Amino acid sequence: MLTNRKHLHIALTSCAIAISTAWAPLSAQGGRQARRAVVATSPAAVAPEVRVEPARSVLRNLVGRWRVEIRFAGNFDGAPDASGTRVVAAMFDDLRLQWTEALDSSRVKSQGMIGFDSRTGQFYSTAVDSAGTGAELLTGTLDVAEPLIIFGPAAASPGAAFVLRMIDQDHFTWSPLDRGWRAVLTRER
């Protein structure tokens, strides 16, 4: 019986210690801060692994001449609300592209850049048009499972968020997250 009480006492003490350390407040919650010796690491070990090849693949597929058809919400099978041509070309390398766009039924012209920053692992996009008063500055992240890039306004640039979705090598879409309109781009051969 003395042995059973001894084992019970050890078990209860172990549980009490485990519970008290599990419920101890963290330093961010006002608890004691744990200190550890600093281990020197190389900058390469600290930086997250940036996957350039998927970004390069998406950008490579955007180069070319595209037919643009823009449809506003609710227009699923009618004629496009606007249409035009977009030409995308490499600027300095295959991670930075420039584009120009002209609508068929308007004198509005647009141009911009889209690229990938291998230091930050983010895409960027800029756009200006002849009818606008400012530039659109966006940064985005790639979801390789789709593939799609979700763009949001850069810190100093208010605006909407957009999605570039690669459908196949000859089609992609560009649309705001609110789905108010969508542009379907088809490669011209």
C-alpha positions as CSV (number, residue, x, y, z in Angstrom):
1,M,0.0,0.0,0.0
2,L,2.9,2.3,0.8
3,T,4.3,1.7,-2.8
4,N,0.9,2.6,-4.4
5,R,0.8,5.9,-2.4
6,K,4.3,6.7,-3.4
7,H,3.5,6.1,-7.1
8,L,0.3,8.1,-6.8
9,H,2.2,11.0,-5.1
10,I,4.8,11.0,-7.9
11,A,2.1,10.9,-10.6
12,L,0.1,13.8,-9.0
13,T,3.3,15.8,-8.6
14,S,4.3,15.2,-12.2
15,C,0.8,16.2,-13.4
16,A,0.9,19.4,-11.3
17,I,4.2,20.4,-12.7
18,A,3.1,19.7,-16.3
19,I,-0.1,21.7,-15.8
20,S,1.6,24.6,-14.1
21,T,4.2,25.0,-16.9
22,A,1.5,24.7,-19.6
23,W,-0.6,27.4,-18.1
24,A,2.2,29.8,-17.2
25,P,1.7,33.1,-18.9
26,L,3.8,33.8,-22.0
27,S,6.2,36.8,-22.1
28,A,3.8,38.6,-24.5
29,Q,1.0,38.2,-21.9
30,G,3.0,39.7,-19.1
31,G,4.8,36.5,-18.0
32,R,8.5,36.0,-17.4
33,Q,10.7,36.3,-20.5
34,A,12.9,33.3,-21.3
35,R,16.5,34.2,-22.3
36,R,18.6,32.0,-24.5
37,A,22.1,32.5,-26.0
38,V,22.0,34.0,-29.4
39,V,23.2,31.6,-32.2
40,A,24.9,33.3,-35.2
41,T,23.2,32.4,-38.4
42,S,24.0,33.3,-42.0
43,P,21.6,35.7,-43.8
44,A,20.7,32.9,-46.3
45,A,19.5,30.7,-43.4
46,V,17.3,33.5,-42.0
47,A,15.6,34.5,-45.3
48,P,12.7,32.4,-46.5
49,E,13.3,30.3,-49.5
50,V,12.1,32.3,-52.5
51,R,10.9,30.2,-55.3
52,V,11.8,32.0,-58.5
53,E,11.0,29.3,-61.1
54,P,7.2,29.2,-60.6
55,A,7.2,33.0,-60.9
56,R,9.4,32.9,-64.0
57,S,7.0,30.3,-65.5
58,V,3.9,32.5,-65.0
59,L,5.6,35.6,-66.4
60,R,7.0,33.7,-69.4
61,N,3.5,32.7,-70.3
62,L,2.3,36.3,-70.2
63,V,4.6,37.4,-73.0
64,G,2.9,37.9,-76.4
65,R,-0.1,39.7,-78.0
66,W,-3.4,39.2,-76.3
67,R,-7.1,39.9,-77.3
68,V,-8.8,41.5,-74.3
69,E,-12.5,41.2,-73.6
70,I,-14.0,43.0,-70.6
71,R,-17.4,42.0,-69.2
72,F,-19.1,43.6,-66.3
73,A,-21.0,41.6,-63.7
74,G,-24.0,39.8,-65.1
75,N,-22.8,39.7,-68.7
76,F,-22.0,36.0,-69.1
77,D,-22.7,35.2,-72.7
78,G,-23.3,38.5,-74.4
79,A,-20.9,40.6,-76.5
80,P,-18.0,42.0,-74.4
81,D,-18.7,45.5,-72.8
82,A,-15.2,46.5,-74.0
83,S,-12.4,44.9,-76.0
84,G,-9.0,45.7,-77.2
85,T,-5.4,44.5,-77.6
86,R,-2.6,44.0,-75.0
87,V,1.0,43.5,-75.9
88,V,3.4,42.1,-73.2
89,A,7.1,42.0,-73.7
90,A,10.2,41.4,-71.6
91,M,11.9,44.5,-70.3
92,F,15.4,43.5,-69.1
93,D,15.0,39.8,-68.2
94,D,12.3,37.2,-67.8
95,L,11.3,38.5,-64.4
96,R,10.2,42.0,-65.5
97,L,7.6,42.6,-68.2
98,Q,6.1,45.7,-69.7
99,W,2.7,45.9,-71.4
100,T,0.6,48.3,-73.5
101,E,-3.1,48.2,-74.1
102,A,-5.5,49.9,-76.4
103,L,-9.3,49.6,-76.4
104,D,-11.1,49.2,-79.8
105,S,-13.9,51.6,-79.1
106,S,-12.0,54.3,-77.1
107,R,-9.0,56.5,-77.3
108,V,-8.0,55.4,-73.8
109,K,-4.5,53.7,-73.8
110,S,-2.9,52.0,-70.8
111,Q,0.6,50.8,-70.0
112,G,2.4,49.2,-67.1
113,M,4.8,46.7,-65.8
114,I,4.4,43.3,-64.0
115,G,7.3,41.5,-62.5
116,F,8.7,39.4,-59.6
117,D,11.1,40.7,-56.9
118,S,13.3,37.7,-56.0
119,R,14.5,39.4,-52.8
120,T,11.0,39.7,-51.3
121,G,9.3,36.8,-53.1
122,Q,6.5,39.1,-54.2
123,F,5.1,40.1,-57.6
124,Y,4.5,43.8,-58.4
125,S,2.3,45.5,-60.9
126,T,2.0,49.1,-62.1
127,A,-0.5,50.6,-64.4
128,V,-1.3,54.0,-65.8
129,D,-3.9,55.0,-68.4
130,S,-4.5,58.1,-70.5
131,A,-7.9,58.8,-68.8
132,G,-6.6,58.4,-65.2
133,T,-5.0,60.8,-62.8
134,G,-2.5,58.5,-61.1
135,A,-0.7,55.2,-61.1
136,E,-1.9,51.9,-59.8
137,L,0.7,50.2,-57.6
138,L,0.1,46.6,-56.5
139,T,2.0,43.8,-54.9
140,G,1.0,40.2,-55.0
141,T,1.7,36.6,-54.0
142,L,1.6,33.5,-56.2
143,D,-0.6,30.5,-55.4
144,V,1.2,27.8,-57.4
145,A,-1.7,25.3,-57.0
146,E,-3.9,27.3,-59.4
147,P,-1.7,29.2,-60.6
148,L,-3.0,32.6,-59.7
149,I,-1.5,35.8,-58.3
150,I,-3.5,37.8,-55.7
151,F,-2.6,41.5,-55.9
152,G,-3.3,44.1,-53.3
153,P,-2.6,47.8,-53.2
154,A,0.9,48.8,-52.3
155,A,1.2,50.5,-48.9
156,A,1.1,54.1,-50.3
157,S,-1.5,53.3,-52.9
158,P,-5.2,53.0,-52.0
159,G,-7.2,50.8,-54.3
160,A,-8.8,47.5,-55.0
161,A,-7.4,44.0,-54.9
162,F,-7.1,42.0,-58.1
163,V,-6.5,38.4,-59.2
164,L,-4.5,37.3,-62.2
165,R,-5.5,33.7,-63.0
166,M,-3.6,31.6,-65.5
167,I,-6.2,29.3,-67.2
168,D,-3.8,27.8,-69.7
169,Q,-1.0,29.0,-72.0
170,D,-3.4,30.8,-74.2
171,H,-5.9,32.3,-71.7
172,F,-5.7,34.3,-68.4
173,T,-8.1,36.5,-66.5
174,W,-7.7,39.8,-64.6
175,S,-10.4,40.8,-62.2
176,P,-11.1,42.6,-59.0
177,L,-11.9,40.5,-55.9
178,D,-15.3,42.1,-55.7
179,R,-16.1,40.5,-59.1
180,G,-17.6,43.7,-60.5
181,W,-16.0,43.0,-63.9
182,R,-13.5,40.6,-65.5
183,A,-11.1,40.8,-68.4
184,V,-10.5,37.6,-70.3
185,L,-7.3,37.7,-72.3
186,T,-6.8,35.2,-75.2
187,R,-3.5,34.9,-77.0
188,E,-3.5,36.0,-80.6
189,R,-1.7,33.6,-83.0
